[in-house]
Amino acid sequence: MEQKNSGFGRRLAEVISAQRISKAQLAQRVGISRWAVGRYSRYIKEGRIPGADILYKMSRVLGMSMEELLQGQRPIAREVQGNVQPLYPPELVILAPEEAKARMQGHERLEDFIPIRLLSDAAAAGNPLFINDNDIEGYCLIYNSWCKNPEMTTCVRVKGDSMAPVLPDGSIVAVNHDKKSLGELKGKIVVARVEEGITIKYLHYDDKYYILSPANQNYLPIYISRHTENVLIGRVEWFWGRFE
């Protein structure tokens, strides 16, 4: 889920400053390099959003939820010409299929957003280029700059608590279907095909198995033979959800 977004970098920099914690201290507590914290906390367009696991650790160190840190739902004040203004980045917006279709047919402006299909589990396991309209629950509005290939990006709901607290039940994740090589997916949160449909887990592997590991230690990893075809659907790029 590491994507460019200057709003997140500005927000993180302000939280670090407000809490009087150094980038080196944050890096040490999260378990990443100071250089990585600097990359995440840039104000410029090249600033990046960390993966879900790192974001979760950051939120715990900083004493706020991931939602607050990522989406700015708790206002973080800054001075603008002597006035204190809260920063409220947009929350996830989901349009019903009929509404999205009407907007797109009418060429209604969606500001800086692009509609991404929110799919059922069965459809999410398929090819994103061949989606039946009946399998589309709605459309999630995502920043244009976050999504370089909308046709190969879909959204799906998290079901169950095997990935809690990183991805609680009911969260929505955006999946990049172009990201399927093991080098790109190792250690990342992925969507994979299993007998009952799909699962969302951390991916590790050895010579014999894909190892799909939950974040919740009450669950066991899933082992799938490396000889099984079409196991990996894509990488989770972004997510939205409610966090305690």
C-alpha positions as CSV (number, residue, x, y, z in Angstrom):
1,M,0.0,0.0,0.0
2,E,2.9,2.3,-0.5
3,Q,1.6,5.1,-2.7
4,K,2.3,8.8,-3.4
5,N,0.3,11.3,-1.5
6,S,1.5,14.6,-0.2
7,G,-1.4,15.1,2.2
8,F,-0.4,12.1,4.2
9,G,3.3,13.3,4.4
10,R,2.2,16.7,5.6
11,R,-0.1,15.2,8.2
12,L,2.6,12.9,9.5
13,A,5.1,15.7,9.7
14,E,2.7,17.8,11.7
15,V,1.9,14.9,14.1
16,I,5.6,14.3,14.7
17,S,6.2,18.0,15.4
18,A,3.1,18.3,17.6
19,Q,4.2,15.3,19.7
20,R,7.8,16.5,19.9
21,I,9.1,13.2,18.8
22,S,12.1,13.0,16.4
23,K,12.1,11.1,13.2
24,A,14.9,8.9,14.5
25,Q,12.8,8.1,17.6
26,L,9.8,7.2,15.6
27,A,11.9,5.1,13.2
28,Q,13.4,3.2,16.1
29,R,10.0,2.4,17.7
30,V,8.4,1.4,14.5
31,G,11.4,-0.7,13.3
32,I,12.2,1.2,10.1
33,S,15.0,3.5,9.0
34,R,15.1,7.3,9.7
35,W,15.4,7.7,5.9
36,A,12.1,5.8,5.5
37,V,10.3,8.1,8.0
38,G,11.7,11.1,6.1
39,R,10.3,9.7,2.9
40,Y,6.9,9.2,4.4
41,S,6.8,12.7,6.0
42,R,7.6,14.8,3.0
43,Y,5.4,17.7,2.1
44,I,6.2,17.4,-1.6
45,K,4.4,15.2,-4.1
46,E,7.0,12.4,-3.8
47,G,5.9,11.7,-0.2
48,R,4.6,8.2,0.2
49,I,2.1,6.3,2.3
50,P,3.5,3.3,4.1
51,G,2.1,-0.3,4.0
52,A,-0.6,-1.3,6.3
53,D,1.7,-3.0,8.8
54,I,4.0,0.0,9.1
55,L,1.1,2.4,9.3
56,Y,-0.4,0.3,12.1
57,K,2.9,0.5,14.1
58,M,3.2,4.2,13.5
59,S,-0.4,4.8,14.7
60,R,0.3,2.9,18.0
61,V,3.5,4.8,18.6
62,L,1.8,8.1,17.9
63,G,-1.3,7.2,20.0
64,M,-3.9,7.6,17.3
65,S,-5.8,5.3,15.0
66,M,-4.7,4.4,11.5
67,E,-7.8,6.1,10.2
68,E,-6.9,9.3,12.0
69,L,-3.4,9.2,10.7
70,L,-4.3,8.2,7.1
71,Q,-7.5,10.1,6.6
72,G,-7.2,12.9,9.1
73,Q,-10.5,12.3,10.7
74,R,-9.2,13.9,14.0
75,P,-8.3,17.5,13.0
76,I,-4.6,18.3,13.0
77,A,-4.4,22.1,13.2
78,R,-1.9,24.3,11.3
79,E,-1.4,28.0,11.2
80,V,-2.3,29.7,7.9
81,Q,-1.7,33.5,8.0
82,G,-2.4,33.6,11.7
83,N,-5.5,31.4,11.5
84,V,-5.7,27.8,12.7
85,Q,-7.3,25.6,10.1
86,P,-8.1,21.9,10.6
87,L,-7.1,19.5,7.9
88,Y,-9.9,17.1,6.8
89,P,-8.9,14.9,3.8
90,P,-11.9,13.3,2.1
91,E,-13.2,10.0,3.5
92,L,-13.9,7.0,1.3
93,V,-17.0,7.6,-0.8
94,I,-19.0,4.7,-2.3
95,L,-21.4,5.4,-5.1
96,A,-24.3,3.0,-5.9
97,P,-23.9,1.5,-9.4
98,E,-26.9,3.5,-10.7
99,E,-25.5,6.8,-9.3
100,A,-22.0,6.1,-10.7
101,K,-23.4,5.2,-14.1
102,A,-25.5,8.3,-14.2
103,R,-22.6,10.5,-13.3
104,M,-20.3,8.9,-15.8
105,Q,-22.9,9.0,-18.7
106,G,-23.6,12.6,-17.9
107,H,-19.8,13.4,-17.7
108,E,-20.4,14.9,-14.3
109,R,-17.1,16.0,-12.9
110,L,-15.8,13.9,-10.0
111,E,-13.2,16.4,-9.0
112,D,-9.9,14.6,-8.5
113,F,-11.4,11.1,-8.1
114,I,-11.9,8.1,-10.2
115,P,-14.5,5.4,-9.6
116,I,-13.2,1.9,-8.8
117,R,-15.4,-1.2,-8.8
118,L,-16.4,-2.7,-5.4
119,L,-16.9,-6.4,-6.1
120,S,-18.3,-9.5,-4.5
121,D,-15.8,-12.1,-3.4
122,A,-16.5,-14.3,-6.4
123,A,-15.9,-11.5,-8.9
124,A,-12.8,-10.3,-7.1
125,A,-11.2,-13.7,-7.8
126,G,-11.7,-13.3,-11.5
127,N,-10.2,-11.3,-14.3
128,P,-10.8,-7.5,-13.7
129,L,-11.2,-7.0,-17.4
130,F,-14.2,-9.3,-17.5
131,I,-16.6,-8.2,-14.7
132,N,-20.3,-8.8,-14.8
133,D,-22.4,-5.7,-13.9
134,N,-24.3,-7.9,-11.4
135,D,-21.2,-8.5,-9.4
136,I,-20.5,-4.8,-8.8
137,E,-21.8,-3.6,-5.4
138,G,-20.8,0.0,-6.0
139,Y,-17.9,2.3,-6.9
140,C,-15.2,3.6,-4.5
141,L,-13.9,7.0,-5.4
142,I,-10.1,7.0,-5.3
143,Y,-7.7,9.9,-6.0
144,N,-6.7,9.9,-9.7
145,S,-3.1,10.2,-8.7
146,W,-3.3,7.0,-6.6
147,C,-4.5,4.8,-9.4
148,K,-2.3,4.5,-12.5
149,N,-4.3,1.6,-14.0
150,P,-8.0,1.8,-13.0
151,E,-9.0,-1.2,-15.3
152,M,-6.7,-3.4,-13.3
153,T,-7.7,-2.1,-9.9
154,T,-10.8,-3.4,-7.9
155,C,-12.1,-3.1,-4.4
156,V,-13.4,-5.8,-2.1
157,R,-14.6,-6.0,1.5
158,V,-12.7,-7.7,4.3
159,K,-14.8,-10.5,5.9
160,G,-13.9,-11.8,9.4
161,D,-11.2,-10.8,11.8
162,S,-8.2,-12.9,10.7
163,M,-6.4,-9.7,9.6
164,A,-7.4,-7.6,12.6
165,P,-6.3,-5.2,14.0
166,V,-4.5,-4.3,10.7
167,L,-7.7,-4.8,8.6
168,P,-10.8,-5.2,10.8
169,D,-13.9,-6.9,9.6
170,G,-15.8,-4.7,7.1
171,S,-12.8,-2.8,5.9
172,I,-12.5,-2.1,2.2
173,V,-9.3,-2.8,0.3
174,A,-8.2,-1.7,-3.1
175,V,-6.4,-4.5,-5.1
176,N,-3.8,-3.9,-7.8
177,H,-4.2,-6.9,-10.1
178,D,-1.0,-5.9,-12.0
179,K,1.1,-6.7,-8.9
180,K,1.6,-10.5,-9.1
181,S,5.3,-11.2,-9.2
182,L,6.7,-12.8,-6.0
183,G,9.3,-10.1,-5.7
184,E,6.6,-7.4,-5.5
185,L,4.4,-9.4,-3.2
186,K,6.7,-10.9,-0.6
187,G,5.8,-9.7,2.9
188,K,2.9,-7.6,1.5
189,I,-0.8,-8.0,2.1
190,V,-2.3,-9.8,-0.9
191,V,-5.6,-11.1,-2.2
192,A,-5.3,-14.9,-3.0
193,R,-7.6,-17.6,-4.4
194,V,-8.6,-20.3,-2.0
195,E,-11.2,-23.1,-2.3
196,E,-14.0,-21.1,-0.8
197,G,-13.3,-17.9,-2.8
198,I,-10.6,-15.4,-1.8
199,T,-8.6,-14.6,1.3
200,I,-6.6,-11.5,2.3
201,K,-3.3,-12.2,4.0
202,Y,0.4,-11.5,4.3
203,L,2.3,-13.4,1.6
204,H,5.4,-15.4,2.4
205,Y,6.7,-18.5,0.5
206,D,9.3,-21.2,0.5
207,D,10.3,-23.8,-2.2
208,K,7.1,-25.8,-1.8
209,Y,4.3,-23.5,-0.6
210,Y,2.7,-20.1,-0.7
211,I,2.3,-19.1,2.9
212,L,-0.7,-16.8,3.6
213,S,-0.3,-15.5,7.1
214,P,-3.0,-13.7,9.2
215,A,-2.3,-10.7,11.3
216,N,-4.5,-12.1,14.1
217,Q,-2.5,-14.7,15.9
218,N,-5.6,-16.7,16.8
219,Y,-5.6,-17.9,13.2
220,L,-3.2,-20.3,11.5
221,P,-1.4,-19.6,8.2
222,I,-2.8,-21.1,5.0
223,Y,-0.4,-23.2,2.9
224,I,-0.9,-23.6,-0.8
225,S,1.3,-25.6,-3.1
226,R,3.5,-23.6,-5.4
227,H,2.4,-25.9,-8.2
228,T,-1.2,-24.5,-7.9
229,E,-2.0,-22.1,-10.7
230,N,-3.4,-18.6,-10.4
231,V,-3.2,-18.4,-6.6
232,L,-2.2,-14.7,-6.4
233,I,-4.8,-12.2,-7.5
234,G,-2.9,-9.0,-6.6
235,R,-1.5,-6.7,-3.9
236,V,-3.6,-4.6,-1.5
237,E,-2.6,-1.0,-2.3
238,W,-4.9,1.0,0.0
239,F,-7.6,0.3,2.6
240,W,-10.3,2.0,4.6
241,G,-11.9,0.9,7.8
242,R,-12.8,1.7,11.4
243,F,-10.0,1.3,13.9
244,E,-10.1,1.4,17.7
